[in-house]
Structures are given as structure tokens and as C-alpha cells.
Amino acid sequence: MSSLAQGYTFAEKALARAAGVSSVIAGQIVDAQPDVAMSHDNTADIYRTFKKLGITKVKYPARLAITLDHAVPAPTTQHAQNHLEVRQFVKDQGVTTFFDVGRGICHQVHSEEGVVLPGELVLGSDSHTPHFGWLGAFGAGVGRSEMAAIWATGELWLRVPESMKVILTGNWPIGVTAKDFCLRLLGDLGADGGIYMSIEFSGPAITSLSLSSRAVIPNMMAEFGAKTAYIPPDEAVFTYLEGRARRPYTPIYPDANAQYAAEYHYDVSQLEPLVACPESPDNVKPLSAVAGTAIQQAFIGTCTNGKLEDIAAAAEVVKGKHVAPGTRLLVIPASSIVMQEAMQLGYLQTLIEAGAILGTPGCGPCMGNHMGVPAPKEVTISSGNRNFRGRMGTSDAPIYLANPAVVAASAIAGVIINPSDL
């Protein structure tokens, strides 16, 4: 199948490890055992499918990681019943990695808790599972029936993806973030530009980012169609994991002579603040081209940009100012730890004084069924990852995507604006 000179990508190495074989190449089908099988509020639905298989016990309960995060606290009796069923499932199956209402969004929480580690395979019943690529893990979203199969057998067949290499150089301009780079990539290559590919990011402009900023990039690759995304773990990641990692781990790095389906180079010093316009994350325009667009709601949060540095950026923008009349600023920290740190550092006080509304750590209105659903015709600017028609629960309520500082500034101005123009 391969010669001694064959070089392998991260995806090829990670899936060979998970399949227990010496090597695989792109296009092969493997039976892979995930180190972590992740689910959230949809756990109850998965369990209904699982029971139809005629099986009563999960094969490897220690590998399950479950978080209630999508509609928390429960907004309806139906949601409350769903949460109750999940808690009962956790108890009956002996699942030890469980985070209840208020702990935060699964991707953020599992990162904070050392649940997912470099080199590991995490399959999750959430499309943004590529998020864990910031740790150097192979994270991929799967369907609910696939997750039921993982519970039953401990494995799932996967096609080894082709790989794309993206190299970032240069210095990040003031006001330009990892979110802006992601929007640039989507705008250049399209929302289907990375369909079922493993996207490997590297270069000095990646290593210069904070860990929180790095996490934005693989997270957003779900909007690129990617199967997974990866950033090589370095000393900053290993230091972060000290005292968090739940087990020993071995990082995986691609070979220098690995074969890639495509390669792209970006000089981040040439980037500017960008906005994704309705109704697709790849409908990208310069911030200057949409400045002045009236908004009624600004939302800072989600697994993409609800971290401490995002809330800090928003607080810096709004300090001493107030949300514009007729405009709402909703801030939902990605986790309880983020909320506590933002409280201790005074960021939440600053935001509340500016008129912001604070929500329970979780997904909030990102998926359109909880806390911050817009009225028809109302325009939202969001630090989230998706702006499809109806994404936030209302079919004719346009959504713009931008970095958190732009979102906060727009809340103050009542129109989309560059923070430097406030």
C-alpha cells in the first residue's frame, strides 16, 4: 500500500491510530474507535435510536461525554423532559463525564476539563466537533444514528479524508482576529471549499495567536464543509493541559513529505475586518462595505466567540458607553468558568452598565430555539458561526457575522460599525 518513503498527513496518522493499524491513506475506509463519543441535549433522541438496536447497555460508558447546553435552563416542559431523560440515561449507564445545565457549551467545557487530548479521535453528535483541532485532536461531527452505533459497538467506519494545508504568515493587524481570517477563507473558497477534507493550519501567524483565538479556526471549519481541522499542538497547548488532561496522550504531527490535495498561503497582515452577510457564512464583505446597516440585536457568545478574550474585547469597546435605543446586546459566556473569570475581571460589570443582557452559559439563540430569538425583520449581528435563513429561529430575520469587537460596537451605534469609528 505504501513505501517506506511515504509521508502521512495528520488525518491519515490519527485514523490509523484510532483503527489500530500501522497506516492508512486518504480514501480508505477504516473501523475507528473514538476516544471520546460526545453528545448534548440530543442524547435522549440518540438513546431512542439506540434502544431500537435491541441493546440496553453502552459498550464503553467511560468514553461518553455529555453536556446539557443547547436550551438551558429548559425553556419549555418538553425541553425539561428531555433533560430529565438525559440525566436518567447518564445514571443508568454509569456515564461519569456529564455536565449539567449551566456549565457551558460542550466544546468549551470539554476543552477546559481535559476531556479531549492531542492525537485523539473525538466523534460528536454536533457539527462543530472539529473545534477540538485546536488541541491537535481529530474532531468530527456525526449523525445521531451513527452515535447510537458508537454506543453499541465502540466504533464507527469512516472514510479517511483528503487533506488541505493552509499556512498563515505575517502579523495580525489591530482589530483583525482569527474570526476575520476564517471569513476570508470562506469568502475566497466558498462554504463547500473543504467538503469532507481535513484542513491543517500552520505557520507563524497561527502560533502567535492565543489558544482561545486558535480554537476559533477549526470551529469555523464546520462552515467550510470540513470533516476535521487541525492545528499542531505546541508548548502552549501542553502547558494548558497540565493538571487538566484526564489520561496520558501522544501528539500527532503530519510528515514533512505528506501529500495534500491543495495548499494555500495567507499573509494575515493583508487582512481587514470582515462581515458575513445573509444568508451564508461565505457571503463575505469588508466591514466598510456594510457599515451603516441598521441592527436591532447584537449577540456575543457561542462555541466560536464566547470565550473570555471575546467578552474582554466587547467590554473594552462598550466601556463608558451605552447600547443604542432600540438595540439589544446579548452576552452569553461559553462556560461557567468564562463567566466567573469575566465577573472577577470586571468585564460583566462593564457590559451590564452599558445595557447588555447576560445569559446562562450555553448555546443561547445560536440554533434558534432559546434566549434571544429575533422578531420578523429584525437584524442581528452575531459573533457566532452560522447565518443561514432561519438559523436563529425566525425565517425573515437577517443575520450578519463578525468578530466580537465589531458586534459590541454595532450594539452601541445601532448600526454595523468599525469599533475604531465609535
Secondary structure, 3 states (H helix, E strand, C coil): CCCCCCECCHHHHHHHHHHCCCCCCCCCEEEECCCEEEECCCHHHHHHHHHHCCCCCCCCHHHEEEECCCCCCCCCHHHHHHHHHHHHHHHHHCCCEEECCCCECHHHHHHHCCCCCCCCEEEECCCCHHHHHHHCCEEEECCHHHHHHHHHHCCEEEECCEEEEEEEECCCCCCCCHHHHHHHHHHHHCCCCCCCEEEEEECHHHHCCCHHHHHHHHHHHHHHCCCEEECCCCHHHHHHHCCCCCCCCCCCCCCCCECCCEEEEEEHHHCCCEEECCCCCCCEEEHHHHCCCECCEEEECHHHHCCHHHHHHHHHHHCCCCCCCCCEEEECCCEHHHHHHHHHCCHHHHHHHCCCEECCCCCHHHHCCCCCCCCCCCCEEECCCCCCCCCCCCCCCCEEECCHHHHHHHHHHCECCCHHHC
